[in-house]
Structures are given as C-alpha cells and as structure tokens.
C-alpha cells in the first residue's frame, strides 16, 4: 500500500468548472475571480475579500497596504513556515520572532507582549494546523500596548494600535467562539495552495474587518492596484467598448488570481462542508487510536472552537529528533508518507544569516524535535487510515 501525504482532492465539479472557464475565452482575472471573491467574503462573513496568487502575496501586499516598511518592526512566531516572516523582510521591516509557549505551538503571549516597542506595527499570529490562535489574548495585548503605538500612515491612524494580521494559511473554514476564521483578526490571509484543505492549485485571499474611517471599496482598490502593476484598470475593465485607456498609478507588483484558479475554488466551495466533515471523521479515528501517555496530539476540536483539520500533528513524548527521523523512514518503508511541521525559522540558513539563533527559542525546538505529521486528506479511505494506525502503533510499540 502506498499512501501519499497530501494530494489535492479534485473531482468532476472542479474539472467541469475549469473546462467552462477555458471555453469561455476568459482565463485570467475576470468574472469568475470576482464571483469567487464575493463567495469567500460570504463564507467568512466579511464585506469584502481579495483573491491573489498566494498567501505570501496576500501577507506582503497587506503589509504594504498598511504602510509598513523600513524602520518598523513586525512580530511573528519562530515556529512557522518562512512565508510568515519573509514578507516582513520583503517590505524592509525588522522581523521579530517569538518562542512558543510551554507545550504549545502558539507564540508565548507573555514574551510577545514584552517584545512590543514603539516601532511595532503589526503582529502575525499563525493559525497552525488550522487551529485558530487565542485572539482574545492578542486583542487584549495590543489594546493595552496602544500607548506605545506610533502610526505612520492613514490606515495605521485609523487602527490606533498594532494590527493583528492573521497567517491563516491553514485555517480556512475554522471557527472560534462562533466566528469564522476571516472575521476574527483585523486582517486575515489564507492559502489555497495544492496541499491545503481547500485549493485553487496556487492562490490565496485576504479578508478584513471594517475599519472606522476607511472605505472597504477604497481598500479593495488599493489591493487591486498593488496586485496589477499599479494599473488603474484590470483587463476585464479595459475590454469594455472604448475603454482601452488606463494609467499606472505607481510601479507595483503582479500577483493576481486567474479565472482558471478561481473556477477550481468555486467548485471546491460547494464541496467544502463535506470536506471539513470528512477531515473531522479522520481526526476522530486517529484520536481514538492514539490515546496514549507516550504521545501528545494537537487538539483540533473543543469547547468553543473547531479547526479546519489541516494537519495531524503528533509528538513522541520523551523521544528525540534522531528517533523521529528514523520513525519517518520506517513509515516510508511501509508505504506511508509523513512530514514535519515545522522546522523553526532560526534553524534555517536564511534566518541564521539575519542573526537568529535557535538557542534563544528552546521551546520551539522542543516542539519540533519529536514532532511528526501523519497523512490527513479526503482521498484517504477508512482502510488506509486503519493501515496507518496499525503500522504506527506497531512501530511505536503500543
């Protein structure tokens, strides 16, 4: 038996929608992208959504919309993928990394609060594995520290405090205290990459809460300008009769979503409730099988919260990195692909070069050293899940 780690769940709905787009004669940003944005906003209970070609672009353009750049600081987790932090570097701001809390994948909120300075303009919490962070605590921190905030743009003045910019790459469809991911943080960025629960092959989106004194339409237009070279009209608008004329407002970027990508997303949205339900069933099977004092399992569902069920993360209590790495190889020999989420940023060459040292992030290292991520996707059959459970328990010696 060969079990892939995270293949995309693409069916006839997606194929039919893409074929319809190909036959329409409009394959770049157009009517389906605009419809997809509307559907994303409806799903997340927000007034607007912007669709782009990646979550990375979504995060970076948001920092630029906020006017964050050289001389500013942005805080994020040491325990995440590089995109959460690299975008800070892209805009010229200083990356501030925070260690995880004890026995947690979330940032240590006490350390985060201590790291805030007058230069801090945003915090990028990471909703790892699809579990939404403690935004009650985060909002309390930024409101308490508002006295330190020094705005440098109109939109920063409107916030009057540090902005909470969620890296929700894993969390589309997750809920906390009755609210959807996308309507909790000030601004939320999603990923629709091929390995995500919900995919457009590549792609991402931004949603935001209403900001006093800032027009949602103006904010939407700013994202459009940034994502399309600073061009005053997109290709669809230029196709109207006699409407060829356009202006370049400023030299911007190119990271728009296409109608081909959006068509996959429109089909996925119709299926997404069933996709989330199946992921919950698989997690339930794993949780029941892996009740063991020698394992720590990330909790996906509980009182007041439900994750998107993106990653099934397991830690071998009392084991080290050498054991974990050997275990991954043994699973592979039995036909089961697995992974690790995540190697902390200070362990990577790029972040070492920026002056980060993993010795300053001991809890992040502890969480990483014995973590393994098992296959969790909607193409898994019950038979395959049982095989994974049986193989895992035999190798681990339950």
Secondary structure, 3 states (H helix, E strand, C coil): CCECCCCCCCCHHHHHHHHHHHHHCCCCCCHHHHHHHHHHHHHHCCCCEEEECCHHHHHHHHHHHCCCCCCCEEEEECCCCCHHHHHHHHCCCEEEEECECCCCCCECHHHHHHHCCCCEEEEECECHHHCCCCHHHHHHHHHHHHHHCCCCCHHHHHHCCCEEEEECCCCCCCEECCEECCCCCCEEEEECCCCCCCCCCCCEEEEECCCCCCCHHHHHHHHHHHHECCECCCHHHHCCCCCCCCCECCCCCECECCHHHHHHHHHHHHHHHHHHHHHHHHHHHHHHHCCCCCEEECCCEECCEECCCCCEEEEECCCCHHHHHHHHHHHHHCCECCECCCCCHHHCHHHHHCCCCHHHCHHHHHHHHCEEEECCCCCCCHHHHHHHHHHHHHHHCC
